[in-house]
Amino acid sequence: MLTSPTPWRTADTAYQAHHGACPQCRAAGLNPGGPSRCAMGAGLWADYQAAGTPPHFLWLLPEQEATA
């Protein structure tokens, strides 16, 4: 069990909480290349993407290490 949140988990929690309450961000998530996220959602989405690979995507680790 994790004793402290990972950067990914923190970013995921913040974005998902906002996304669930923001119709503009939900629309943007459903239609990539369509409507833009709101200003707050865009910042949270950027943080989420910068946080890296989700810790439960273990199947990506060998591929990422090979390209590093």
C-alpha angles and dihedrals in degrees: 000000000000115000095194130025118261119232088253094052092049092050092044093051093049094047095044092050090053095040092054092057101038118079092192093056092044090053091049091050092052095048113037109200090025126085119003126242116254117263094265093043092049090056093047091047091052090051090049093052092045091052090076134221118354109256092236092059092088091151088071096057100084091047093049093048090051092054096042 
